């Protein structure tokens, strides 16, 4: 694919900060999908996507979203007000924070929001999957008012982990200790093997970082589904404007 002289590639944005490695993981996966889209014609730097990343540590308060809603939403609004004028489309590198999708839509930012919910819904439709296990932070797996996936049962049968507290602690430890910590993967494997569903949605951006555990379950990396959508969106040409230096 080549963009004409009067056009530029769409600029994509990533909201990072919850947790520290999640934004990097999403970006890396966008780069892989982008290279795959070009195939043998990929030229390296010149064919890389335009990406703006804003990382806000205060978004880590989302691990207890019910208690920190006001602070998290204020932080997210600050990030989006800085990011949205610079990009054509963006995603938030955190499953829990995608709970704010309706509020984000109401902001009418002018940049397209690619939500984790839409990526999962499209994947379910495409694959015809009928039953999944959902692994994520406590607000997500509770499937209640504070879960971004509270409507997932309208699309598919959903199993949640028997010990959601242990999963929540594991996610906190990935954030705190880093994904290279040796004790994390055995804990994650035990949680996965205790599930009955064959297909497991990794609905927390920390979990794909430790998903190289060796299991006969099908682990679906939701971050990767979103990365594919971002990479595809980045390939859409956008008309250049007078004074446009590359970023909006």
MOWODA-V167084 format. One record per pair of residues at least 24 apart in sequence whose C-alpha atoms are under 10 Angstrom apart, sorted by the first residue. I is the first residue (numbers start at 1). GAP is how many residues later the second one is. D is the distance in Angstrom with one decimal. If there is no record, write none. Layout:
BEGIN
I;GAP;D / I;GAP;D
END
This chain:
BEGIN
1;36;8.5 / 1;37;6.7 / 1;38;9.9 / 1;40;8.4 / 1;41;9.1 / 1;46;9.1 / 1;234;8.1 / 1;235;9.9 / 2;36;9.6 / 2;45;8.8 / 2;233;9.1 / 2;235;9.2 / 3;44;10.0 / 3;232;8.6 / 3;233;8.7 / 3;234;6.4 / 3;235;8.9 / 3;236;9.9 / 4;233;8.2 / 4;234;9.7 / 4;235;9.2 / 4;236;10.0 / 5;234;9.3 / 5;235;8.6 / 6;231;9.5 / 6;232;8.7 / 6;233;6.2 / 6;234;5.8 / 6;235;8.6 / 7;229;9.7 / 7;230;5.9 / 7;231;5.4 / 7;232;4.4 / 7;233;5.0 / 7;234;8.7 / 8;42;9.6 / 8;226;9.8 / 8;227;9.2 / 8;228;8.5 / 8;229;5.5 / 8;230;5.2 / 8;231;6.2 / 8;232;6.1 / 8;233;9.7 / 8;236;9.6 / 8;238;7.4 / 8;239;9.5 / 9;38;9.5 / 9;39;9.7 / 9;40;7.4 / 9;41;7.3 / 9;79;9.5 / 9;224;9.0 / 9;225;6.1 / 9;226;5.8 / 9;227;6.0 / 9;228;4.6 / 9;229;5.8 / 9;230;8.6 / 9;231;9.3 / 9;237;8.8 / 9;238;9.8 / 10;39;8.0 / 10;40;7.1 / 10;41;9.2 / 10;77;7.4 / 10;78;5.8 / 10;79;7.7 / 10;220;9.9 / 10;221;9.8 / 10;222;9.8 / 10;223;7.0 / 10;224;4.7 / 10;225;6.4 / 10;226;5.7 / 10;227;5.7 / 10;228;5.6 / 10;229;9.0 / 10;236;9.5 / 10;237;9.0 / 10;238;9.4 / 11;38;7.1 / 11;39;4.8 / 11;40;5.8 / 11;41;7.5 / 11;75;7.5 / 11;76;4.9 / 11;77;5.3 / 11;78;6.8 / 11;79;8.6 / 11;100;9.8 / 11;219;9.6 / 11;222;8.6 / 11;223;6.0 / 11;224;8.9 / 11;225;9.2 / 11;226;9.5 / 11;227;8.7 / 11;235;8.5 / 11;236;6.9 / 11;237;7.8 / 12;37;7.7 / 12;38;6.2 / 12;39;5.0 / 12;40;6.4 / 12;41;8.7 / 12;71;9.6 / 12;72;9.4 / 12;74;8.5 / 12;75;5.3 / 12;76;5.9 / 12;77;5.0 / 12;78;5.3 / 12;79;8.2 / 12;99;9.1 / 12;100;9.2 / 12;101;9.9 / 12;218;6.8 / 12;219;8.3 / 12;221;7.7 / 12;222;6.1 / 12;223;9.8 / 12;235;9.8 / 13;37;8.4 / 13;38;5.5 / 13;39;4.7 / 13;40;5.7 / 13;41;7.9 / 13;67;9.7 / 13;70;6.9 / 13;71;7.8 / 13;73;8.0 / 13;74;5.9 / 13;75;7.8 / 13;76;6.2 / 13;77;4.2 / 13;78;6.4 / 13;79;8.5 / 13;98;9.3 / 13;99;9.8 / 13;100;9.4 / 13;101;10.0 / 13;217;8.6 / 13;221;9.7 / 14;37;7.4 / 14;38;6.4 / 14;39;4.8 / 14;40;6.5 / 14;41;8.3 / 14;66;9.9 / 14;69;8.5 / 14;73;9.5 / 14;75;8.9 / 14;76;5.6 / 14;77;5.3 / 14;78;5.8 / 14;79;6.7 / 14;213;10.0 / 14;216;9.3 / 15;37;8.7 / 15;38;6.0 / 15;39;5.3 / 15;40;6.0 / 15;41;7.8 / 15;44;9.5 / 15;61;8.6 / 15;64;7.4 / 15;65;8.0 / 15;68;8.2 / 15;75;7.5 / 15;76;6.3 / 15;77;4.6 / 15;78;5.9 / 15;79;8.4 / 15;82;9.9 / 16;37;6.9 / 16;38;5.9 / 16;39;4.2 / 16;40;6.3 / 16;41;8.1 / 16;43;8.2 / 16;44;9.6 / 16;63;9.4 / 16;75;9.1 / 16;76;6.6 / 16;77;5.5 / 16;78;7.7 / 17;36;9.9 / 17;37;8.0 / 17;38;4.6 / 17;39;4.7 / 17;40;4.8 / 17;41;7.4 / 17;42;6.0 / 17;43;6.6 / 17;75;9.3 / 17;76;7.9 / 17;77;8.5 / 18;37;8.3 / 18;38;7.7 / 18;39;6.8 / 18;40;8.2 / 18;41;5.6 / 18;42;4.7 / 18;43;8.2 / 18;44;7.7 / 18;45;8.7 / 18;74;9.0 / 18;75;7.1 / 18;76;6.0 / 18;77;9.3 / 18;78;9.0 / 18;79;8.5 / 18;157;8.3 / 18;186;9.9 / 18;187;8.4 / 18;188;9.0 / 19;36;9.4 / 19;37;9.4 / 19;38;7.9 / 19;40;8.2 / 19;41;6.3 / 19;42;10.0 / 19;43;9.8 / 19;44;9.7 / 19;74;8.2 / 19;75;7.5 / 19;152;9.4 / 19;153;9.0 / 19;155;8.6 / 19;156;5.7 / 19;157;8.9 / 19;159;9.8 / 19;185;9.7 / 19;186;7.7 / 19;187;7.2 / 20;35;8.4 / 20;36;9.3 / 20;37;7.9 / 20;40;8.8 / 20;73;10.0 / 20;154;9.5 / 20;155;6.6 / 20;156;8.8 / 20;158;8.6 / 20;186;9.2 / 21;72;9.5 / 21;153;9.1 / 21;154;7.6 / 21;157;7.8 / 21;158;8.3 / 21;184;8.5 / 21;185;7.6 / 21;188;8.3 / 22;70;9.6 / 22;71;5.9 / 22;72;7.2 / 22;153;9.0 / 22;182;9.1 / 22;183;5.5 / 22;184;6.3 / 22;185;9.5 / 22;186;9.2 / 22;187;8.3 / 22;201;8.7 / 23;30;7.9 / 23;31;9.0 / 23;32;7.8 / 23;68;9.8 / 23;69;8.2 / 23;70;5.4 / 23;71;8.3 / 23;182;8.5 / 23;200;9.7 / 24;29;9.3 / 24;69;8.9 / 25;68;8.6 / 25;180;8.2 / 25;181;9.1 / 25;183;8.7 / 25;184;7.8 / 25;198;8.0 / 25;199;8.8 / 25;202;9.3 / 26;65;9.2 / 26;66;9.3 / 26;67;6.6 / 26;68;9.7 / 26;179;8.4 / 26;196;9.9 / 26;197;6.1 / 26;198;7.0 / 26;199;9.7 / 26;200;8.0 / 26;201;6.0 / 26;202;9.6 / 26;204;9.5 / 27;24;8.3 / 27;25;9.9 / 27;26;8.8 / 27;66;9.2 / 27;196;9.7 / 27;197;9.7 / 27;200;7.4 / 27;203;9.4 / 27;204;9.6 / 28;196;9.5 / 28;199;8.5 / 29;194;8.0 / 29;195;6.1 / 29;196;9.2 / 29;197;9.0 / 29;198;5.7 / 29;199;7.7 / 29;201;9.6 / 29;202;8.8 / 30;193;9.6 / 30;194;7.8 / 30;195;9.7 / 30;196;8.4 / 30;197;4.6 / 30;198;6.3 / 30;199;8.5 / 30;200;6.6 / 30;201;5.4 / 30;202;9.0 / 30;204;9.4 / 31;196;8.4 / 31;197;9.3 / 31;199;9.7 / 31;200;7.4 / 32;192;9.8 / 32;195;8.8 / 32;196;8.8 / 32;199;8.7 / 33;191;8.8 / 33;192;10.0 / 33;194;7.2 / 33;195;5.8 / 33;196;9.0 / 33;197;8.9 / 33;198;6.0 / 33;199;8.1 / 34;193;9.1 / 34;194;8.0 / 34;196;9.0 / 34;197;5.3 / 34;198;7.4 / 34;199;10.0 / 34;200;8.4 / 34;201;8.2 / 35;196;9.1 / 36;195;9.7 / 37;191;9.7 / 37;194;8.4 / 37;195;8.1 / 37;198;8.9 / 38;197;9.9 / 47;188;9.6 / 48;183;9.7 / 48;186;9.4 / 48;187;9.8 / 49;181;9.5 / 49;182;7.5 / 49;183;9.9 / 49;184;9.8 / 49;185;6.2 / 49;186;7.7 / 50;37;8.8 / 50;181;9.9 / 50;184;7.4 / 50;185;9.7 / 50;196;8.3 / 50;197;7.9 / 51;35;9.4 / 51;36;8.0 / 51;38;9.8 / 51;39;9.2 / 51;179;9.9 / 51;183;8.8 / 51;196;9.1 / 52;31;7.4 / 52;32;9.6 / 52;34;7.5 / 52;35;7.2 / 52;38;8.9 / 52;195;8.7 / 53;26;9.8 / 53;30;7.9 / 53;37;9.3 / 53;38;10.0 / 53;39;10.0 / 54;25;6.7 / 54;26;8.7 / 54;28;8.2 / 54;29;6.9 / 54;38;9.8 / 55;24;8.0 / 55;38;9.7 / 59;35;9.2 / 59;38;8.1 / 60;34;9.4 / 60;36;10.0 / 60;37;9.4 / 60;112;9.9 / 60;115;9.3 / 61;36;9.9 / 62;32;9.1 / 62;33;9.9 / 62;34;6.7 / 62;35;6.7 / 62;37;10.0 / 62;75;9.5 / 62;77;8.8 / 63;33;7.6 / 63;34;9.2 / 63;74;6.9 / 63;75;7.7 / 63;76;7.5 / 63;77;9.6 / 63;105;8.5 / 63;108;9.3 / 63;109;8.2 / 64;32;9.6 / 64;73;9.0 / 64;74;8.1 / 64;75;7.2 / 64;82;9.6 / 65;31;8.1 / 65;32;8.5 / 65;34;9.4 / 65;73;9.5 / 65;74;7.0 / 65;75;9.9 / 65;81;7.1 / 65;82;9.3 / 66;73;8.1 / 66;79;9.2 / 66;80;6.8 / 69;31;9.8 / 69;77;9.6 / 72;25;8.6 / 72;28;9.9 / 73;24;9.0 / 73;27;7.9 / 73;30;9.2 / 73;31;9.8 / 76;24;9.1 / 76;28;9.3 / 77;26;9.8 / 77;27;8.5 / 77;30;9.1 / 80;24;8.8 / 80;27;9.6 / 80;29;8.1 / 80;31;9.7 / 81;26;9.7 / 81;28;8.0 / 83;26;9.7 / 83;28;9.2 / 83;165;10.0 / 84;25;6.3 / 84;26;7.1 / 84;27;5.7 / 84;28;8.8 / 84;29;9.5 / 84;164;9.1 / 85;24;7.9 / 85;25;7.7 / 85;26;7.5 / 85;162;9.1 / 85;163;6.3 / 86;25;8.7 / 86;160;9.6 / 86;161;5.8 / 86;162;4.4 / 87;24;6.3 / 87;25;8.6 / 87;147;9.9 / 87;160;7.2 / 87;161;6.2 / 88;24;6.2 / 88;25;8.9 / 88;145;8.6 / 88;146;8.3 / 88;148;9.7 / 88;150;8.6 / 88;159;9.6 / 88;160;8.1 / 89;24;5.8 / 89;25;7.0 / 89;141;7.6 / 89;144;7.3 / 89;145;8.0 / 90;24;6.0 / 90;25;8.6 / 90;140;7.3 / 90;143;9.4 / 90;144;9.8 / 91;24;6.2 / 91;25;7.9 / 91;132;10.0 / 91;135;7.6 / 91;136;8.7 / 91;138;9.5 / 91;139;7.6 / 92;24;8.1 / 92;131;9.8 / 92;134;9.4 / 93;111;9.1 / 93;112;6.7 / 93;113;9.8 / 93;130;7.5 / 93;133;9.0 / 93;134;9.7 / 94;109;8.6 / 94;110;6.5 / 94;111;5.7 / 94;112;8.6 / 94;129;8.5 / 95;41;7.8 / 95;42;8.5 / 95;44;10.0 / 95;45;7.8 / 95;52;9.1 / 95;53;7.1 / 95;54;8.9 / 95;107;9.4 / 95;108;6.0 / 95;109;5.4 / 95;110;6.6 / 95;111;9.7 / 95;127;8.6 / 95;128;8.5 / 96;40;8.1 / 96;41;7.2 / 96;42;9.1 / 96;43;7.1 / 96;44;6.2 / 96;45;9.9 / 96;50;8.4 / 96;51;6.9 / 96;52;6.2 / 96;53;9.0 / 96;107;8.4 / 96;108;7.3 / 96;109;9.1 / 97;43;9.7 / 97;49;9.8 / 97;50;9.2 / 97;51;7.6 / 98;42;10.0 / 98;49;8.7 / 98;50;5.8 / 98;51;9.0 / 99;40;9.6 / 99;41;8.8 / 99;46;9.2 / 99;47;6.9 / 99;48;6.2 / 99;49;4.1 / 99;50;7.8 / 99;51;9.2 / 100;46;9.5 / 100;47;9.8 / 100;48;7.7 / 101;47;8.2 / 112;121;9.5 / 113;117;9.8 / 114;112;7.3 / 114;113;9.6 / 114;115;7.5 / 114;116;7.4 / 114;119;9.3 / 115;33;9.8 / 115;111;7.5 / 115;114;9.6 / 116;32;8.6 / 116;33;9.2 / 116;87;8.7 / 116;106;7.1 / 116;107;7.7 / 116;108;10.0 / 116;109;8.0 / 116;110;6.2 / 116;111;9.8 / 116;113;9.9 / 117;31;7.2 / 117;32;6.9 / 117;34;9.3 / 117;35;8.4 / 117;86;9.8 / 117;105;9.2 / 117;109;9.3 / 118;107;9.6 / 118;108;8.6 / 118;111;9.8 / 119;103;7.4 / 119;104;9.0 / 119;105;9.3 / 119;106;5.8 / 119;107;5.8 / 119;108;9.3 / 119;109;9.0 / 119;110;7.5 / 120;29;9.5 / 120;32;8.9 / 120;35;9.9 / 120;81;8.8 / 120;83;9.4 / 120;100;9.5 / 120;101;9.8 / 120;102;6.9 / 120;103;9.8 / 120;105;7.3 / 120;106;8.5 / 121;31;8.1 / 121;34;7.5 / 121;35;9.4 / 122;103;9.2 / 123;97;9.7 / 123;99;9.3 / 123;102;7.7 / 124;31;7.7 / 124;32;7.8 / 125;30;8.6 / 125;31;9.8 / 128;28;9.3 / 129;26;9.3 / 129;27;7.3 / 129;28;9.1 / 129;70;8.4 / 130;25;8.0 / 130;26;5.1 / 130;27;6.1 / 130;28;8.8 / 130;69;9.4 / 131;24;9.3 / 131;25;5.6 / 131;26;4.5 / 131;27;6.0 / 131;28;7.8 / 131;66;6.8 / 131;67;8.1 / 131;68;7.1 / 131;69;9.0 / 132;24;7.2 / 132;25;6.3 / 132;26;5.2 / 132;27;6.2 / 132;28;8.7 / 132;63;9.8 / 132;64;9.2 / 132;65;5.7 / 132;66;7.1 / 132;67;5.0 / 132;68;5.5 / 132;69;6.7 / 132;86;9.6 / 132;87;9.9 / 132;88;9.6 / 133;24;8.4 / 133;25;5.6 / 133;26;4.4 / 133;27;5.6 / 133;28;7.5 / 133;59;9.0 / 133;62;7.2 / 133;63;8.0 / 133;64;5.6 / 133;65;7.8 / 133;66;6.3 / 133;67;4.6 / 133;68;6.0 / 133;69;8.7 / 133;70;9.7 / 133;86;9.5 / 133;87;10.0 / 134;24;6.6 / 134;25;6.1 / 134;26;5.3 / 134;27;7.4 / 134;61;9.7 / 134;63;9.4 / 134;65;8.9 / 134;66;6.1 / 134;67;5.0 / 134;68;6.7 / 134;69;6.5 / 134;70;9.4 / 134;86;9.9 / 135;24;8.9 / 135;25;6.7 / 135;26;6.8 / 135;29;8.4 / 135;32;7.7 / 135;33;9.3 / 135;56;9.2 / 135;57;8.7 / 135;65;7.1 / 135;66;6.1 / 135;67;5.4 / 135;68;5.5 / 135;69;7.0 / 135;72;8.3 / 136;24;9.0 / 136;25;9.1 / 136;28;8.3 / 136;31;7.3 / 136;32;7.3 / 136;34;10.0 / 136;35;8.0 / 136;65;8.5 / 136;66;6.6 / 136;67;4.8 / 136;68;4.7 / 136;69;8.4 / 136;70;8.8 / 136;71;7.9 / 137;27;7.8 / 137;28;8.6 / 137;29;9.8 / 137;30;6.9 / 137;31;5.0 / 137;32;8.6 / 137;33;9.1 / 137;34;6.9 / 137;35;8.7 / 137;66;8.0 / 137;67;6.5 / 137;68;9.7 / 137;69;9.5 / 137;70;9.8 / 138;25;9.9 / 138;26;6.1 / 138;27;6.8 / 138;28;9.4 / 138;29;7.7 / 138;30;5.6 / 138;31;9.2 / 138;33;9.6 / 139;25;9.6 / 139;29;9.1 / 140;24;9.8 / 140;28;9.9 / 140;63;7.8 / 140;64;8.5 / 141;24;9.9 / 141;26;9.5 / 141;27;9.4 / 141;62;8.8 / 148;55;9.7 / 149;54;9.0 / 157;40;9.7 / 158;39;8.6 / 158;42;9.6 / 158;43;9.8 / 159;36;7.9 / 159;37;8.0 / 159;38;7.0 / 159;40;9.9 / 159;41;9.0 / 160;35;8.2 / 160;36;9.8 / 160;37;9.5 / 160;40;9.7 / 161;30;7.4 / 161;31;8.4 / 161;33;7.9 / 161;34;6.7 / 161;35;9.6 / 162;29;8.6 / 162;32;8.1 / 162;33;8.1 / 163;28;8.0 / 163;31;9.5 / 164;27;9.3 / 166;25;8.3 / 167;24;7.3 / 167;25;9.9 / 167;40;9.7 / 168;36;9.9 / 170;36;9.2 / 170;37;8.9 / 171;33;8.0 / 171;34;9.0 / 171;35;6.2 / 171;36;7.1 / 171;39;9.9 / 172;34;8.7 / 173;33;9.5 / 174;32;6.4 / 174;33;8.1 / 174;35;8.3 / 174;36;8.3 / 175;31;7.2 / 178;28;9.3 / 178;31;9.0 / 178;32;9.7 / 179;27;7.9 / 179;28;9.0 / 179;29;9.5 / 179;30;5.9 / 179;31;6.1 / 179;32;9.8 / 180;29;8.6 / 180;30;8.0 / 181;29;9.3 / 182;28;9.8 / 184;26;7.2 / 184;27;9.8 / 184;29;9.9 / 185;24;9.6 / 185;25;5.9 / 185;26;7.4 / 185;27;7.7 / 185;28;6.2 / 185;29;9.8 / 186;24;9.6 / 186;27;7.6 / 187;26;9.9 / 188;24;9.8 / 188;25;7.8 / 189;24;6.1 / 189;25;8.0 / 189;26;7.6 / 192;24;9.9 / 192;25;7.9 / 192;27;9.2 / 193;24;8.2
END
